[in-house]
Amino acid sequence: MSRQADVFEKLDYADQKGNELFDLIFTSGSENRTAKFIGSIAGDVLSSNREALDYIASDIVDQCIVPFDQDTANNRTKIKCYYPLYKAQLTKPSAVFQKLKAYNLQLHSRLFSIAASIENSVVRADTTLNYKCLRELADMVNQKKHDRLLAVTQKPGSTVYVKNDNIQMMFDLDQQKGINAFHVPDSYQHVLGNNYIFEYNKEYVLDFTMSCRSLTRLIAKDLYGPFLQ
């Protein structure tokens, strides 16, 4: 039974929690106060994306390996298959995903390309999304599972919050490359306030979670249809 519906439900949930995270950070930042539960909500976003990738891994095994490999079929309940985007999982002789080379070489090549892009910090074509965030996603979710909640640090006075009745915008000052000033219309309110970064990788919480959400959804679309049902 395909997990495709579960994958995209997880991704939709991650988007919903991502919107909640934006509202919380924007409101607290524009009011220059500290927000609660940033790490917990951000952890939910990342965990949902990681779980979607784990579901994809199970579909790869069940749809592309089990029907053709009797040993895998006989031992399916004992085989743990998670996050199919490590190069070692695709090349190690004892790894289940390595069997794709025999049964679905195109899918193996696609996964290997993604894994190599993660390892080499490649930016996905026609986007500004760096694949390396998926390696950090996997590591951070493992930390959240086994060690502690994801640590989030407040970065004081780092962001300009701009809004009117219809629009909410944020400008992180250290990301405005080559820009010395920008004009805010008189009809907009603007405040210099605090923002939040992950202690793990020093990335802004909103930027990082949005990158993970976008890349995970793109990978799911890459795989369902061409390779998975």
MITIPA-225078 format. One record per residue (C-alpha): residue number from 1; residue in one letter; x, y, z. Coordinates in Angstrom, 3 decimals, padded with zeros to 6 digits. Layout:
REM MITIPA-225078
<site><kemi>NUM</kemi><dovex>A</dovex><x>X</x><y>Y</y><z>Z</z></site>
...
REM end
This chain:
REM MITIPA-225078
<site><kemi>1</kemi><dovex>M</dovex><x>000.000</x><y>000.000</y><z>000.000</z></site>
<site><kemi>2</kemi><dovex>S</dovex><x>001.455</x><y>003.336</y><z>-001.069</z></site>
<site><kemi>3</kemi><dovex>R</dovex><x>002.325</x><y>005.934</y><z>001.550</z></site>
<site><kemi>4</kemi><dovex>Q</dovex><x>002.047</x><y>008.801</y><z>-000.948</z></site>
<site><kemi>5</kemi><dovex>A</dovex><x>-001.016</x><y>010.322</y><z>000.732</z></site>
<site><kemi>6</kemi><dovex>D</dovex><x>000.717</x><y>010.130</y><z>004.122</z></site>
<site><kemi>7</kemi><dovex>V</dovex><x>003.834</x><y>011.790</y><z>002.721</z></site>
<site><kemi>8</kemi><dovex>F</dovex><x>001.959</x><y>014.791</y><z>001.376</z></site>
<site><kemi>9</kemi><dovex>E</dovex><x>-000.211</x><y>015.016</y><z>004.484</z></site>
<site><kemi>10</kemi><dovex>K</dovex><x>003.002</x><y>015.245</y><z>006.529</z></site>
<site><kemi>11</kemi><dovex>L</dovex><x>004.277</x><y>017.958</y><z>004.210</z></site>
<site><kemi>12</kemi><dovex>D</dovex><x>001.000</x><y>019.884</y><z>004.465</z></site>
<site><kemi>13</kemi><dovex>Y</dovex><x>001.197</x><y>019.617</y><z>008.255</z></site>
<site><kemi>14</kemi><dovex>A</dovex><x>004.780</x><y>020.927</y><z>008.147</z></site>
<site><kemi>15</kemi><dovex>D</dovex><x>003.575</x><y>023.891</y><z>006.071</z></site>
<site><kemi>16</kemi><dovex>Q</dovex><x>000.783</x><y>024.582</y><z>008.562</z></site>
<site><kemi>17</kemi><dovex>K</dovex><x>003.224</x><y>024.521</y><z>011.482</z></site>
<site><kemi>18</kemi><dovex>G</dovex><x>005.617</x><y>026.656</y><z>009.441</z></site>
<site><kemi>19</kemi><dovex>N</dovex><x>002.907</x><y>029.297</y><z>009.037</z></site>
<site><kemi>20</kemi><dovex>E</dovex><x>002.272</x><y>029.128</y><z>012.778</z></site>
<site><kemi>21</kemi><dovex>L</dovex><x>005.990</x><y>029.609</y><z>013.362</z></site>
<site><kemi>22</kemi><dovex>F</dovex><x>006.070</x><y>032.667</y><z>011.103</z></site>
<site><kemi>23</kemi><dovex>D</dovex><x>003.112</x><y>034.258</y><z>012.898</z></site>
<site><kemi>24</kemi><dovex>L</dovex><x>004.707</x><y>033.644</y><z>016.294</z></site>
<site><kemi>25</kemi><dovex>I</dovex><x>008.105</x><y>035.022</y><z>015.332</z></site>
<site><kemi>26</kemi><dovex>F</dovex><x>006.653</x><y>037.989</y><z>013.450</z></site>
<site><kemi>27</kemi><dovex>T</dovex><x>004.289</x><y>038.991</y><z>016.250</z></site>
<site><kemi>28</kemi><dovex>S</dovex><x>006.893</x><y>038.692</y><z>018.988</z></site>
<site><kemi>29</kemi><dovex>G</dovex><x>009.573</x><y>040.391</y><z>016.891</z></site>
<site><kemi>30</kemi><dovex>S</dovex><x>007.401</x><y>043.323</y><z>015.890</z></site>
<site><kemi>31</kemi><dovex>E</dovex><x>006.429</x><y>043.768</y><z>019.550</z></site>
<site><kemi>32</kemi><dovex>N</dovex><x>010.063</x><y>043.375</y><z>020.635</z></site>
<site><kemi>33</kemi><dovex>R</dovex><x>009.351</x><y>040.570</y><z>023.087</z></site>
<site><kemi>34</kemi><dovex>T</dovex><x>010.538</x><y>037.004</y><z>023.536</z></site>
<site><kemi>35</kemi><dovex>A</dovex><x>008.317</x><y>034.252</y><z>022.102</z></site>
<site><kemi>36</kemi><dovex>K</dovex><x>007.785</x><y>030.883</y><z>023.729</z></site>
<site><kemi>37</kemi><dovex>F</dovex><x>007.816</x><y>027.452</y><z>022.068</z></site>
<site><kemi>38</kemi><dovex>I</dovex><x>009.900</x><y>028.462</y><z>019.041</z></site>
<site><kemi>39</kemi><dovex>G</dovex><x>012.117</x><y>025.382</y><z>019.367</z></site>
<site><kemi>40</kemi><dovex>S</dovex><x>009.195</x><y>023.026</y><z>019.896</z></site>
<site><kemi>41</kemi><dovex>I</dovex><x>007.227</x><y>024.257</y><z>016.879</z></site>
<site><kemi>42</kemi><dovex>A</dovex><x>010.331</x><y>024.345</y><z>014.700</z></site>
<site><kemi>43</kemi><dovex>G</dovex><x>011.071</x><y>020.795</y><z>015.856</z></site>
<site><kemi>44</kemi><dovex>D</dovex><x>007.595</x><y>019.725</y><z>014.737</z></site>
<site><kemi>45</kemi><dovex>V</dovex><x>008.243</x><y>021.199</y><z>011.290</z></site>
<site><kemi>46</kemi><dovex>L</dovex><x>011.568</x><y>019.415</y><z>010.893</z></site>
<site><kemi>47</kemi><dovex>S</dovex><x>010.297</x><y>016.129</y><z>012.318</z></site>
<site><kemi>48</kemi><dovex>S</dovex><x>007.375</x><y>016.111</y><z>009.881</z></site>
<site><kemi>49</kemi><dovex>N</dovex><x>009.718</x><y>016.580</y><z>006.946</z></site>
<site><kemi>50</kemi><dovex>R</dovex><x>012.024</x><y>013.847</y><z>008.207</z></site>
<site><kemi>51</kemi><dovex>E</dovex><x>009.064</x><y>011.486</y><z>008.682</z></site>
<site><kemi>52</kemi><dovex>A</dovex><x>007.932</x><y>012.192</y><z>005.116</z></site>
<site><kemi>53</kemi><dovex>L</dovex><x>011.379</x><y>011.148</y><z>003.876</z></site>
<site><kemi>54</kemi><dovex>D</dovex><x>011.192</x><y>007.996</y><z>006.015</z></site>
<site><kemi>55</kemi><dovex>Y</dovex><x>007.816</x><y>007.119</y><z>004.473</z></site>
<site><kemi>56</kemi><dovex>I</dovex><x>009.352</x><y>007.587</y><z>001.028</z></site>
<site><kemi>57</kemi><dovex>A</dovex><x>012.149</x><y>005.216</y><z>002.027</z></site>
<site><kemi>58</kemi><dovex>S</dovex><x>009.621</x><y>002.533</y><z>002.966</z></site>
<site><kemi>59</kemi><dovex>D</dovex><x>007.755</x><y>002.986</y><z>-000.318</z></site>
<site><kemi>60</kemi><dovex>I</dovex><x>011.021</x><y>002.596</y><z>-002.232</z></site>
<site><kemi>61</kemi><dovex>V</dovex><x>011.684</x><y>-000.740</y><z>-000.549</z></site>
<site><kemi>62</kemi><dovex>D</dovex><x>008.117</x><y>-002.033</y><z>-000.827</z></site>
<site><kemi>63</kemi><dovex>Q</dovex><x>007.480</x><y>-000.934</y><z>-004.416</z></site>
<site><kemi>64</kemi><dovex>C</dovex><x>010.894</x><y>-001.215</y><z>-006.059</z></site>
<site><kemi>65</kemi><dovex>I</dovex><x>012.780</x><y>-003.959</y><z>-004.203</z></site>
<site><kemi>66</kemi><dovex>V</dovex><x>010.416</x><y>-006.365</y><z>-002.423</z></site>
<site><kemi>67</kemi><dovex>P</dovex><x>008.572</x><y>-007.515</y><z>-005.595</z></site>
<site><kemi>68</kemi><dovex>F</dovex><x>011.882</x><y>-008.515</y><z>-007.222</z></site>
<site><kemi>69</kemi><dovex>D</dovex><x>014.044</x><y>-009.678</y><z>-004.319</z></site>
<site><kemi>70</kemi><dovex>Q</dovex><x>012.920</x><y>-012.715</y><z>-002.359</z></site>
<site><kemi>71</kemi><dovex>D</dovex><x>015.414</x><y>-012.238</y><z>000.452</z></site>
<site><kemi>72</kemi><dovex>T</dovex><x>014.151</x><y>-008.693</y><z>001.100</z></site>
<site><kemi>73</kemi><dovex>A</dovex><x>010.556</x><y>-009.870</y><z>000.893</z></site>
<site><kemi>74</kemi><dovex>N</dovex><x>011.178</x><y>-012.668</y><z>003.402</z></site>
<site><kemi>75</kemi><dovex>N</dovex><x>012.893</x><y>-010.342</y><z>005.873</z></site>
<site><kemi>76</kemi><dovex>R</dovex><x>010.867</x><y>-007.174</y><z>005.286</z></site>
<site><kemi>77</kemi><dovex>T</dovex><x>009.628</x><y>-006.913</y><z>008.879</z></site>
<site><kemi>78</kemi><dovex>K</dovex><x>013.231</x><y>-006.919</y><z>010.113</z></site>
<site><kemi>79</kemi><dovex>I</dovex><x>014.528</x><y>-004.352</y><z>007.651</z></site>
<site><kemi>80</kemi><dovex>K</dovex><x>014.768</x><y>-000.793</y><z>008.928</z></site>
<site><kemi>81</kemi><dovex>C</dovex><x>014.657</x><y>001.711</y><z>006.107</z></site>
<site><kemi>82</kemi><dovex>Y</dovex><x>014.857</x><y>005.392</y><z>006.893</z></site>
<site><kemi>83</kemi><dovex>Y</dovex><x>015.942</x><y>008.549</y><z>005.072</z></site>
<site><kemi>84</kemi><dovex>P</dovex><x>017.287</x><y>007.165</y><z>001.765</z></site>
<site><kemi>85</kemi><dovex>L</dovex><x>019.612</x><y>010.093</y><z>001.072</z></site>
<site><kemi>86</kemi><dovex>Y</dovex><x>022.979</x><y>008.983</y><z>002.462</z></site>
<site><kemi>87</kemi><dovex>K</dovex><x>025.522</x><y>007.857</y><z>-000.156</z></site>
<site><kemi>88</kemi><dovex>A</dovex><x>026.631</x><y>004.969</y><z>002.080</z></site>
<site><kemi>89</kemi><dovex>Q</dovex><x>023.092</x><y>003.588</y><z>002.127</z></site>
<site><kemi>90</kemi><dovex>L</dovex><x>023.121</x><y>003.490</y><z>-001.661</z></site>
<site><kemi>91</kemi><dovex>T</dovex><x>026.548</x><y>001.886</y><z>-002.106</z></site>
<site><kemi>92</kemi><dovex>K</dovex><x>027.268</x><y>-000.353</y><z>000.898</z></site>
<site><kemi>93</kemi><dovex>P</dovex><x>026.782</x><y>-004.003</y><z>-000.228</z></site>
<site><kemi>94</kemi><dovex>S</dovex><x>024.721</x><y>-004.885</y><z>002.839</z></site>
<site><kemi>95</kemi><dovex>A</dovex><x>022.389</x><y>-001.864</y><z>002.517</z></site>
<site><kemi>96</kemi><dovex>V</dovex><x>018.907</x><y>-002.508</y><z>001.190</z></site>
<site><kemi>97</kemi><dovex>F</dovex><x>018.861</x><y>000.597</y><z>-001.036</z></site>
<site><kemi>98</kemi><dovex>Q</dovex><x>021.976</x><y>-000.642</y><z>-002.835</z></site>
<site><kemi>99</kemi><dovex>K</dovex><x>019.759</x><y>-003.316</y><z>-004.431</z></site>
<site><kemi>100</kemi><dovex>L</dovex><x>018.116</x><y>-000.614</y><z>-006.527</z></site>
<site><kemi>101</kemi><dovex>K</dovex><x>021.140</x><y>-000.815</y><z>-008.826</z></site>
<site><kemi>102</kemi><dovex>A</dovex><x>019.827</x><y>-004.197</y><z>-009.945</z></site>
<site><kemi>103</kemi><dovex>Y</dovex><x>016.083</x><y>-003.494</y><z>-009.926</z></site>
<site><kemi>104</kemi><dovex>N</dovex><x>015.672</x><y>000.225</y><z>-010.700</z></site>
<site><kemi>105</kemi><dovex>L</dovex><x>018.903</x><y>001.825</y><z>-011.795</z></site>
<site><kemi>106</kemi><dovex>Q</dovex><x>017.247</x><y>005.131</y><z>-012.728</z></site>
<site><kemi>107</kemi><dovex>L</dovex><x>015.833</x><y>005.548</y><z>-009.226</z></site>
<site><kemi>108</kemi><dovex>H</dovex><x>019.164</x><y>004.572</y><z>-007.692</z></site>
<site><kemi>109</kemi><dovex>S</dovex><x>020.904</x><y>007.183</y><z>-009.841</z></site>
<site><kemi>110</kemi><dovex>R</dovex><x>018.368</x><y>009.848</y><z>-008.842</z></site>
<site><kemi>111</kemi><dovex>L</dovex><x>018.786</x><y>009.115</y><z>-005.131</z></site>
<site><kemi>112</kemi><dovex>F</dovex><x>022.570</x><y>009.023</y><z>-005.478</z></site>
<site><kemi>113</kemi><dovex>S</dovex><x>022.506</x><y>012.397</y><z>-007.230</z></site>
<site><kemi>114</kemi><dovex>I</dovex><x>020.474</x><y>013.899</y><z>-004.376</z></site>
<site><kemi>115</kemi><dovex>A</dovex><x>022.790</x><y>012.321</y><z>-001.778</z></site>
<site><kemi>116</kemi><dovex>A</dovex><x>025.850</x><y>013.697</y><z>-003.567</z></site>
<site><kemi>117</kemi><dovex>S</dovex><x>024.243</x><y>017.145</y><z>-003.761</z></site>
<site><kemi>118</kemi><dovex>I</dovex><x>023.625</x><y>017.029</y><z>-000.007</z></site>
<site><kemi>119</kemi><dovex>E</dovex><x>027.197</x><y>015.957</y><z>000.693</z></site>
<site><kemi>120</kemi><dovex>N</dovex><x>028.638</x><y>018.656</y><z>-001.589</z></site>
<site><kemi>121</kemi><dovex>S</dovex><x>026.271</x><y>021.466</y><z>-000.512</z></site>
<site><kemi>122</kemi><dovex>V</dovex><x>024.866</x><y>021.961</y><z>-004.011</z></site>
<site><kemi>123</kemi><dovex>V</dovex><x>022.144</x><y>024.539</y><z>-004.692</z></site>
<site><kemi>124</kemi><dovex>R</dovex><x>019.169</x><y>022.982</y><z>-006.502</z></site>
<site><kemi>125</kemi><dovex>A</dovex><x>018.789</x><y>024.211</y><z>-010.067</z></site>
<site><kemi>126</kemi><dovex>D</dovex><x>016.428</x><y>027.158</y><z>-010.574</z></site>
<site><kemi>127</kemi><dovex>T</dovex><x>016.132</x><y>027.741</y><z>-006.811</z></site>
<site><kemi>128</kemi><dovex>T</dovex><x>018.150</x><y>029.205</y><z>-003.952</z></site>
<site><kemi>129</kemi><dovex>L</dovex><x>017.728</x><y>025.986</y><z>-001.921</z></site>
<site><kemi>130</kemi><dovex>N</dovex><x>020.934</x><y>024.333</y><z>-000.743</z></site>
<site><kemi>131</kemi><dovex>Y</dovex><x>020.680</x><y>020.557</y><z>-000.463</z></site>
<site><kemi>132</kemi><dovex>K</dovex><x>022.962</x><y>020.565</y><z>002.606</z></site>
<site><kemi>133</kemi><dovex>C</dovex><x>019.995</x><y>021.579</y><z>004.770</z></site>
<site><kemi>134</kemi><dovex>L</dovex><x>018.645</x><y>018.019</y><z>004.437</z></site>
<site><kemi>135</kemi><dovex>R</dovex><x>021.763</x><y>016.583</y><z>006.072</z></site>
<site><kemi>136</kemi><dovex>E</dovex><x>021.364</x><y>019.056</y><z>008.925</z></site>
<site><kemi>137</kemi><dovex>L</dovex><x>017.638</x><y>018.242</y><z>009.054</z></site>
<site><kemi>138</kemi><dovex>A</dovex><x>018.408</x><y>014.550</y><z>009.602</z></site>
<site><kemi>139</kemi><dovex>D</dovex><x>021.035</x><y>015.291</y><z>012.263</z></site>
<site><kemi>140</kemi><dovex>M</dovex><x>018.863</x><y>017.792</y><z>014.117</z></site>
<site><kemi>141</kemi><dovex>V</dovex><x>015.837</x><y>015.490</y><z>014.217</z></site>
<site><kemi>142</kemi><dovex>N</dovex><x>018.048</x><y>012.689</y><z>015.552</z></site>
<site><kemi>143</kemi><dovex>Q</dovex><x>019.240</x><y>015.099</y><z>018.255</z></site>
<site><kemi>144</kemi><dovex>K</dovex><x>015.652</x><y>016.012</y><z>019.075</z></site>
<site><kemi>145</kemi><dovex>K</dovex><x>014.685</x><y>012.336</y><z>019.335</z></site>
<site><kemi>146</kemi><dovex>H</dovex><x>017.578</x><y>011.116</y><z>021.410</z></site>
<site><kemi>147</kemi><dovex>D</dovex><x>019.181</x><y>014.052</y><z>023.184</z></site>
<site><kemi>148</kemi><dovex>R</dovex><x>017.042</x><y>017.107</y><z>023.879</z></site>
<site><kemi>149</kemi><dovex>L</dovex><x>014.780</x><y>019.704</y><z>022.333</z></site>
<site><kemi>150</kemi><dovex>L</dovex><x>016.322</x><y>021.717</y><z>019.531</z></site>
<site><kemi>151</kemi><dovex>A</dovex><x>018.126</x><y>024.684</y><z>021.035</z></site>
<site><kemi>152</kemi><dovex>V</dovex><x>017.096</x><y>028.082</y><z>019.701</z></site>
<site><kemi>153</kemi><dovex>T</dovex><x>018.924</x><y>031.316</y><z>020.467</z></site>
<site><kemi>154</kemi><dovex>Q</dovex><x>017.459</x><y>034.807</y><z>020.291</z></site>
<site><kemi>155</kemi><dovex>K</dovex><x>019.390</x><y>037.186</y><z>018.031</z></site>
<site><kemi>156</kemi><dovex>P</dovex><x>018.741</x><y>040.733</y><z>019.293</z></site>
<site><kemi>157</kemi><dovex>G</dovex><x>018.041</x><y>043.626</y><z>016.930</z></site>
<site><kemi>158</kemi><dovex>S</dovex><x>018.745</x><y>041.536</y><z>013.835</z></site>
<site><kemi>159</kemi><dovex>T</dovex><x>015.539</x><y>041.950</y><z>011.854</z></site>
<site><kemi>160</kemi><dovex>V</dovex><x>013.308</x><y>044.735</y><z>010.552</z></site>
<site><kemi>161</kemi><dovex>Y</dovex><x>009.614</x><y>043.865</y><z>010.838</z></site>
<site><kemi>162</kemi><dovex>V</dovex><x>007.374</x><y>045.742</y><z>008.398</z></site>
<site><kemi>163</kemi><dovex>K</dovex><x>003.587</x><y>045.586</y><z>008.193</z></site>
<site><kemi>164</kemi><dovex>N</dovex><x>000.373</x><y>047.324</y><z>007.256</z></site>
<site><kemi>165</kemi><dovex>D</dovex><x>-003.202</x><y>046.066</y><z>007.216</z></site>
<site><kemi>166</kemi><dovex>N</dovex><x>-002.490</x><y>043.653</y><z>004.351</z></site>
<site><kemi>167</kemi><dovex>I</dovex><x>001.214</x><y>042.763</y><z>004.381</z></site>
<site><kemi>168</kemi><dovex>Q</dovex><x>003.759</x><y>041.368</y><z>006.815</z></site>
<site><kemi>169</kemi><dovex>M</dovex><x>007.457</x><y>041.316</y><z>005.832</z></site>
<site><kemi>170</kemi><dovex>M</dovex><x>010.737</x><y>040.576</y><z>007.575</z></site>
<site><kemi>171</kemi><dovex>F</dovex><x>014.243</x><y>041.698</y><z>006.555</z></site>
<site><kemi>172</kemi><dovex>D</dovex><x>017.184</x><y>040.052</y><z>008.308</z></site>
<site><kemi>173</kemi><dovex>L</dovex><x>019.846</x><y>042.726</y><z>008.245</z></site>
<site><kemi>174</kemi><dovex>D</dovex><x>022.847</x><y>040.416</y><z>007.890</z></site>
<site><kemi>175</kemi><dovex>Q</dovex><x>021.336</x><y>038.880</y><z>004.752</z></site>
<site><kemi>176</kemi><dovex>Q</dovex><x>020.894</x><y>042.139</y><z>002.824</z></site>
<site><kemi>177</kemi><dovex>K</dovex><x>024.001</x><y>041.791</y><z>000.664</z></site>
<site><kemi>178</kemi><dovex>G</dovex><x>024.998</x><y>044.958</y><z>-001.157</z></site>
<site><kemi>179</kemi><dovex>I</dovex><x>022.092</x><y>046.957</y><z>000.288</z></site>
<site><kemi>180</kemi><dovex>N</dovex><x>022.883</x><y>049.864</y><z>002.603</z></site>
<site><kemi>181</kemi><dovex>A</dovex><x>019.344</x><y>051.169</y><z>003.044</z></site>
<site><kemi>182</kemi><dovex>F</dovex><x>015.754</x><y>050.565</y><z>002.027</z></site>
<site><kemi>183</kemi><dovex>H</dovex><x>012.733</x><y>052.823</y><z>002.078</z></site>
<site><kemi>184</kemi><dovex>V</dovex><x>009.589</x><y>051.948</y><z>004.032</z></site>
<site><kemi>185</kemi><dovex>P</dovex><x>006.439</x><y>053.839</y><z>002.958</z></site>
<site><kemi>186</kemi><dovex>D</dovex><x>004.848</x><y>056.052</y><z>005.591</z></site>
<site><kemi>187</kemi><dovex>S</dovex><x>001.729</x><y>053.878</y><z>005.607</z></site>
<site><kemi>188</kemi><dovex>Y</dovex><x>003.754</x><y>050.894</y><z>006.922</z></site>
<site><kemi>189</kemi><dovex>Q</dovex><x>004.746</x><y>050.273</y><z>010.525</z></site>
<site><kemi>190</kemi><dovex>H</dovex><x>008.332</x><y>049.112</y><z>010.985</z></site>
<site><kemi>191</kemi><dovex>V</dovex><x>010.261</x><y>047.932</y><z>014.036</z></site>
<site><kemi>192</kemi><dovex>L</dovex><x>013.809</x><y>046.707</y><z>014.584</z></site>
<site><kemi>193</kemi><dovex>G</dovex><x>013.333</x><y>043.568</y><z>016.637</z></site>
<site><kemi>194</kemi><dovex>N</dovex><x>014.769</x><y>040.216</y><z>017.643</z></site>
<site><kemi>195</kemi><dovex>N</dovex><x>014.810</x><y>037.008</y><z>015.633</z></site>
<site><kemi>196</kemi><dovex>Y</dovex><x>015.773</x><y>033.390</y><z>016.320</z></site>
<site><kemi>197</kemi><dovex>I</dovex><x>018.544</x><y>031.095</y><z>015.120</z></site>
<site><kemi>198</kemi><dovex>F</dovex><x>019.229</x><y>027.416</y><z>015.673</z></site>
<site><kemi>199</kemi><dovex>E</dovex><x>022.138</x><y>026.844</y><z>017.995</z></site>
<site><kemi>200</kemi><dovex>Y</dovex><x>023.071</x><y>023.769</y><z>015.923</z></site>
<site><kemi>201</kemi><dovex>N</dovex><x>023.898</x><y>025.520</y><z>012.644</z></site>
<site><kemi>202</kemi><dovex>K</dovex><x>023.441</x><y>029.258</y><z>013.346</z></site>
<site><kemi>203</kemi><dovex>E</dovex><x>020.734</x><y>029.468</y><z>010.671</z></site>
<site><kemi>204</kemi><dovex>Y</dovex><x>017.637</x><y>031.609</y><z>011.059</z></site>
<site><kemi>205</kemi><dovex>V</dovex><x>014.802</x><y>029.367</y><z>012.227</z></site>
<site><kemi>206</kemi><dovex>L</dovex><x>012.308</x><y>030.523</y><z>009.595</z></site>
<site><kemi>207</kemi><dovex>D</dovex><x>014.761</x><y>030.422</y><z>006.688</z></site>
<site><kemi>208</kemi><dovex>F</dovex><x>016.061</x><y>026.974</y><z>007.565</z></site>
<site><kemi>209</kemi><dovex>T</dovex><x>012.697</x><y>025.353</y><z>008.187</z></site>
<site><kemi>210</kemi><dovex>M</dovex><x>011.319</x><y>026.860</y><z>004.984</z></site>
<site><kemi>211</kemi><dovex>S</dovex><x>014.275</x><y>025.505</y><z>002.981</z></site>
<site><kemi>212</kemi><dovex>C</dovex><x>013.746</x><y>022.035</y><z>004.443</z></site>
<site><kemi>213</kemi><dovex>R</dovex><x>010.026</x><y>022.165</y><z>003.728</z></site>
<site><kemi>214</kemi><dovex>S</dovex><x>010.518</x><y>023.289</y><z>000.130</z></site>
<site><kemi>215</kemi><dovex>L</dovex><x>013.263</x><y>020.786</y><z>-000.695</z></site>
<site><kemi>216</kemi><dovex>T</dovex><x>011.458</x><y>017.842</y><z>000.884</z></site>
<site><kemi>217</kemi><dovex>R</dovex><x>008.325</x><y>018.614</y><z>-001.131</z></site>
<site><kemi>218</kemi><dovex>L</dovex><x>010.340</x><y>018.946</y><z>-004.344</z></site>
<site><kemi>219</kemi><dovex>I</dovex><x>012.038</x><y>015.596</y><z>-003.720</z></site>
<site><kemi>220</kemi><dovex>A</dovex><x>008.685</x><y>013.943</y><z>-003.010</z></site>
<site><kemi>221</kemi><dovex>K</dovex><x>007.391</x><y>015.279</y><z>-006.347</z></site>
<site><kemi>222</kemi><dovex>D</dovex><x>010.584</x><y>014.079</y><z>-008.051</z></site>
<site><kemi>223</kemi><dovex>L</dovex><x>009.992</x><y>010.523</y><z>-006.832</z></site>
<site><kemi>224</kemi><dovex>Y</dovex><x>006.211</x><y>010.040</y><z>-006.853</z></site>
<site><kemi>225</kemi><dovex>G</dovex><x>005.002</x><y>009.659</y><z>-010.403</z></site>
<site><kemi>226</kemi><dovex>P</dovex><x>008.276</x><y>008.861</y><z>-012.172</z></site>
<site><kemi>227</kemi><dovex>F</dovex><x>009.331</x><y>006.103</y><z>-009.755</z></site>
<site><kemi>228</kemi><dovex>L</dovex><x>006.729</x><y>005.560</y><z>-007.009</z></site>
<site><kemi>229</kemi><dovex>Q</dovex><x>002.963</x><y>005.353</y><z>-006.900</z></site>
REM end
